[in-house]
Amino acid sequence: LNAVFFNDNELSTIEKIANIIVPPNEFGDIKDAGVVEMIEFIAKDWSTPAHNNYGENVLRKGLKVLDDSCIDRFSKNIIDCSDDEIKSFFDEISYQDNISEDLSEAANFFATYRYMVVTGWFTSEVGMKDLGYKGNIPNVWDGVPDEILKDHNVSYDEEWVKKCVDQSKRNETAIWDNEGNLLT
């Protein structure tokens, strides 16, 4: 189970591709997010006949197609290309609309890697920070806004407001009787 799928050069290539797709920022980088490790795990886990040897037939083949495209364009592997060269190539294949037939395979493989990189990034701790995700945290609720109540010609019973919209008691659980009357 601890066997590796990608060789060191392939892992470096994936890391370079991933850092172009999601550049490092103040929250971290691809390495911090564990994106390359996630792709390695998927490649190993899905390299079975039941998964149509996805690791080999899609992920490894995709790297080869993207690498060959860079060799055709820039006479060098992805790993040896500058970030600007890779960006210009990725810009060309980022969208499936009006793409030339000779680039359609590269575009499909790029889309797969882009999806995996973005998924890996935004499901990681650094990606969550990048999104500003805070999870389920309690907020302050003062009831339905007055303008909405007026639009519907309704208002709160002042007694009810005192019991239910008291922020000093927001962490207390309300208690109701069997007839649906609020007791606390």
C-alpha positions in Angstrom: 0.0 0.0 0.0 2.9 2.4 0.5 4.1 1.9 -3.1 4.5 5.1 -5.1 2.7 5.7 -8.4 4.4 8.7 -9.9 8.2 9.0 -10.2 10.0 12.1 -8.8 10.0 13.9 -12.2 6.2 13.3 -12.6 5.6 14.6 -9.0 7.7 17.7 -9.8 5.7 18.2 -13.0 2.4 17.9 -11.1 3.6 20.4 -8.5 4.6 22.9 -11.2 1.3 22.5 -13.0 -0.6 22.9 -9.7 1.3 26.1 -8.7 0.4 27.6 -12.1 -3.3 26.7 -11.6 -3.4 27.9 -8.0 -0.4 30.2 -7.3 0.9 30.5 -3.8 -0.7 33.2 -1.7 -0.7 34.6 1.8 -2.5 31.5 3.1 0.0 28.9 1.7 0.9 27.0 -1.4 0.2 23.7 -3.2 2.7 21.9 -0.9 1.0 23.2 2.3 -2.4 22.1 0.9 -1.1 18.5 0.1 -2.4 18.7 -3.5 0.3 16.6 -5.0 -0.1 13.9 -2.3 -3.8 13.9 -3.0 -3.3 13.3 -6.7 -0.7 10.6 -6.0 -3.2 8.9 -3.6 -6.0 9.0 -6.3 -3.6 7.7 -8.9 -2.7 4.7 -6.7 -6.2 4.1 -5.4 -7.8 4.2 -8.8 -5.2 2.2 -10.7 -7.3 -0.9 -10.9 -9.2 -2.6 -13.6 -12.4 -1.6 -11.7 -11.5 2.0 -12.3 -10.3 1.5 -15.8 -6.7 2.0 -14.6 -7.4 5.7 -14.2 -4.0 6.5 -12.8 -2.2 5.2 -15.8 -4.8 5.9 -18.5 -5.7 9.4 -17.4 -3.3 10.9 -14.9 0.0 9.6 -16.2 -1.1 9.8 -19.8 -2.3 13.3 -19.2 1.1 14.4 -17.9 2.7 12.9 -21.0 0.3 14.7 -23.4 0.8 18.1 -21.6 4.6 17.5 -21.5 4.7 16.6 -25.2 2.6 19.7 -26.1 5.2 21.9 -24.3 8.0 20.1 -26.1 6.2 20.8 -29.4 5.7 24.5 -28.5 8.8 25.4 -26.5 11.2 22.5 -27.2 11.3 21.6 -23.5 9.4 19.7 -20.9 6.9 21.4 -18.6 9.4 21.2 -15.7 11.9 23.3 -17.8 9.4 25.8 -19.1 9.1 29.2 -17.5 5.8 30.0 -15.7 4.9 32.5 -18.4 5.4 29.8 -21.1 3.2 27.4 -19.2 0.6 30.0 -18.5 0.4 31.0 -22.2 -0.1 27.3 -23.1 -2.7 26.7 -20.4 -4.6 29.9 -21.4 -4.9 28.3 -24.9 -6.3 25.0 -23.6 -8.3 26.2 -20.6 -11.7 26.4 -22.3 -13.1 23.7 -24.6 -14.9 26.3 -26.9 -13.4 26.7 -30.3 -10.3 24.7 -29.5 -8.3 23.2 -32.4 -8.5 19.4 -32.8 -4.8 19.0 -32.2 -5.2 20.6 -28.7 -8.4 18.8 -27.7 -6.7 15.9 -25.9 -4.4 18.3 -24.0 -7.4 20.4 -23.1 -9.2 17.4 -21.7 -6.3 16.3 -19.6 -5.7 19.9 -18.4 -9.3 20.1 -17.3 -8.8 16.9 -15.3 -5.7 18.3 -13.6 -7.3 21.7 -13.0 -10.3 20.0 -11.4 -8.1 17.9 -9.1 -5.8 20.8 -8.2 -8.7 23.1 -7.3 -10.5 20.4 -5.4 -7.4 19.6 -3.5 -6.7 23.2 -2.7 -10.2 24.2 -1.6 -10.7 21.1 0.5 -7.4 21.7 2.4 -6.9 23.9 5.5 -5.1 26.6 3.6 -7.8 26.5 0.9 -10.5 27.0 3.5 -8.6 30.0 4.9 -8.2 31.3 1.3 -12.0 31.1 1.0 -12.5 32.8 4.4 -14.6 29.7 5.4 -15.4 29.8 9.1 -17.7 26.9 9.4 -20.9 26.9 11.5 -20.6 29.7 13.9 -23.5 31.3 15.8 -24.5 34.7 14.6 -26.7 37.4 16.1 -30.3 37.3 15.0 -32.6 40.2 15.9 -35.6 38.7 14.2 -37.1 39.4 10.8 -36.2 42.9 9.6 -38.9 45.6 10.2 -39.3 46.3 6.5 -40.1 42.7 5.8 -42.6 42.6 8.6 -44.3 45.8 7.3 -44.4 44.3 3.7 -46.4 41.4 5.1 -48.5 43.5 7.5 -47.3 41.6 10.6 -45.5 42.5 13.7 -43.9 40.8 16.7 -45.7 40.4 20.0 -43.5 42.5 22.4 -43.7 39.8 25.0 -42.5 37.2 22.5 -39.6 39.5 21.4 -38.5 39.8 25.1 -38.4 36.1 25.5 -37.0 35.0 22.1 -34.7 37.8 20.8 -32.7 38.5 23.9 -29.1 38.2 22.7 -27.9 37.7 26.3 -29.7 34.4 26.3 -28.7 33.3 22.8 -26.9 30.2 24.0 -29.8 29.0 26.1 -32.1 26.3 24.7 -35.8 27.3 24.6 -38.2 25.0 26.4 -41.8 24.5 25.1 -44.7 22.7 26.7 -46.8 20.0 25.0 -49.2 22.6 23.6 -46.4 24.5 21.9 -46.2 27.4 24.4 -42.8 28.8 25.1 -41.9 28.4 28.8 -38.5 30.1 28.9 
